[in-house]
Amino acid sequence: MKVEKLTEEEKEEKIQEGELPKKSVRQKENRQLIWFFVIIGIVFMSFLGPYFYIQDSKTFEYAHIDWAIEDYESLRIYHGRFPVLTNPTVTFNTYLRTDPRENNIETVGEFVDFDSKAIISMSPEVDSCRGELSRVMLDLSSFLKEGLGVSEIVVGSTVQESATNLDRPYATCDSVQGKTLVIVELGDESKVVQNENNKKCYTIYASSCADLTGAEKFIVKTVDDIETMLDEARAKKQEQ
């Protein structure tokens, strides 16, 4: 159906007859309609704005890992995701209790030397822990196996007598060569140290059975150091 376009005179005639509203009325109605949509938009953003801000503040990138903050009743978890270092097509998930950006404990060395076989060796004091530190042993094992691609992991002891009694390998930085060795001990302060003479040996010192910061720092720093090393190698290759 073809709509006939009215001339200005015809419009004025229809306005006089009441068939069309006056121009001032139409303009007022248009302004009211515009303000209606503006107000709706402001109300809409007042609800969604804070939601998107909160969601955005709960995600961040740190140490080559994508993080999401997850809250569960009285517990806050830092959920990290990164490609498995031996298979970039697979994603590894780690769940920490400490904000990785605020975990500033001392570390010594570059955590880039690892072997396909590993030992997690505990001191008798750590062995007797029943706090959070005992749980994080599972996280360390999962990280080494699933995150780094270590094919074999066994539990050892740092004391010969305990190793014999528990039927475990005696494992210290001096006694083990050619394998990844992660030692967990209680100490005066939390820190993670790479052995100078055995680069595949790392010692995690925890201040108590409830201290997770050392083990969590080891995970984050290892990913960061290895990814940094790989980035530098790729950059050099492109320059050649």
N, C-alpha and C positions, 0 to 999 in steps of 0.2 A: 504494500500500500504506500503510495507516494504522499509524503507530508508536504503540504503547501506552506511555503515560507511567507510570513506576513510582512507587509511593508510597515514602516513606522507609523503611517497614518492609520492603517488597519489595526495595529496594536493599540494605538491611542483610543480608537473608536471602541474596541472591545473592553478596554479598561474602563471607559465611561459607562459602558453598558453592564459592567460588573463581571464580564466573562473572564477577564485577566486581572490579577492583582496589580496594584501600582508598582512602579519600579522601586520606589523607596521601601515598599513592603517586602518585595522580593529580595532586595539587598539585605534587609534586616534579617529575613529568614535564613539567607545564606550565611550571614555572620554567626547567627545562632547555631547553625548546623556545624560550622567550622569549629566554634568553641566547644560544642558537644564532643566532637571527635578529639580535640586537644585535651579536654578533661579526661575522657576515657583513656587516652594514651598515657597521661600523667599517672592516673590510678593504676593502670596496667604495669607501668614501669616501676611504680613504688612497691609493687609486690614482687615482680620478677627481678628487678635490679639487685636487691639484697641477696636473692637466691643465687643469681649468677656470680655475685661477688664472693659469697661464701663457698660456692663450689670451686671457683677458680683459686681461692686461697688455700684450698685443701689439696691442690696438686702442684708439684714443682719438679724441676730437674736438678739433680745434684750428683756429682761424682759419676757421670755417665749412666745414671740410673733414673728412671721415671718413677716418681713417688706419688702416692695418694694417702691422705690421712683418713683413717677409718675409726670412728668412735663407737664403742660398745659399752653401754651403761657406764661403769667406772673405769673402763680401760680404753686407752688410745693406742692404736697400732699404726705403724708407718710401713705401708705396703710398697715394696720396691719391685720393679719389673725391668729385666734386661735380657738381651739375647745370650743364650748359653755360649760361653767363650769358645768352645770347640765345635759348636753347631749353631750359627747365627739365625737359622730358620726356626729355632725352638726358643721359647721364652721361659726364663726362670723367675719364680716368685719368691721373695724373701719377706719376712714379717718381723719388724724390729719394735722394741719398746721405747727406744731412745730416738729423738729427732736426730737424724744423721748430720744435720747442719750445725747442731749444738754439741755434738760429741767431739770434744777437743782434747781427748787424752793423748799422751805422748806416743809417738810411733818412731821406730828406728829402722831404716832400710827401705828398699823398694821391693814390694811384694809381687814379683813377676816370675820367680823361679819355682816351678812345680813339676812333679813327675806323675806318671800314670798310676802309680801306687802310693798309698799314703797311710800314715799311722797317726792317730790322735792319742797322745800319751798324757796321762793325768798323774799328778802327785797324789799320795795317799790322802792328803787333806781335801783335795777336790773330789776324790773318789767317795769320800764320806759325806759330801755335801748333799743336802736334800732340798735346797732352795732353787732359785731360778737358774743358777749356774748349771745344775744337772740337766735342766731342760734344754739349755742352749747347746749342749753337746750334740743333740739331735739336729739342731740347726746347722752346726758346723759340718757335721757329716753329710747332711743333705746338700749344703753349698759346695763342698768339695766334689761330691759325686755328680750331682745334677747340674750345678752351676759351672764347675771347671772341667767336668768330664773325667774325673779320676775314676778308674775302673775298679780299683780294689782298696778298701779301707778296713783297717783293723784297729782295735783298741790296745794301747800299751800302758806301761807304768814307768815312772821316772825313778823308781827305787827297785833295786834288784830283788830284795826279799819279797816285796809286794808282787812283783812280776811273777816270781816263782809260785807264790801262794795262790795267785789268781789265774795261773796258767796263761799269762800274757807275755808278749815280747818286752824285754827291757829296752826302753827307747829314750835316749837323750841325744842331744846334738852331736856328742862325741861318738856314741855307739852306733848310730844309724847313718849310713851314707847311701846316696843314690835313690832315696825315696823322699817324698814330701813328708815332713814331720811337723805336726802342730802340737806343741806342749801347752798344757793349761795348768797353771800353778796359782796359789794364793800368795799375795805379796803385800807390801806396805801401800802401794798405789797401783792404779790401773794403768797399764801400758802394753804395747805390743812391740816386740823386738825381733828383728831378723838377725840370726847368728852371723858373725863376721866370717867365720871359717867354714860354715856349712850354710850356704845361701838358701837351701831348701828347708831349713829348720827355722820355725817361727815359734816364739814363746809368748803366750797370752797370760798376762798377770792380772788377776782379779783381786780386788780389795776385800771381798767377802763372798759368801755363797749366794748372795743376792745381787751381785754385781755382774751386769751383762755388757757393760760398755766396751770391755776389751774384745770380746768375741764379736760384737756387732761392728766395732771399728775395723777389725780384721777383714770382715766380709766386704764392707764398703770400700776400704782402701785397696784391697786386692783387685776389685773390679775397676776402680779408678786408675790404678797404676798400670794394669794390663791394657786397658783401653787407650790410655795415653801413649803407651809404648806402640800399640798398633797404629794409632793416628800418626805418630811420628814416622813410622816405617812406611806408611802409605804416602805421606807427604814427600819423603825422600825418593820414593819410587817414581812419583809424578815429575819430580825435578830432573830425573835422569833422561 
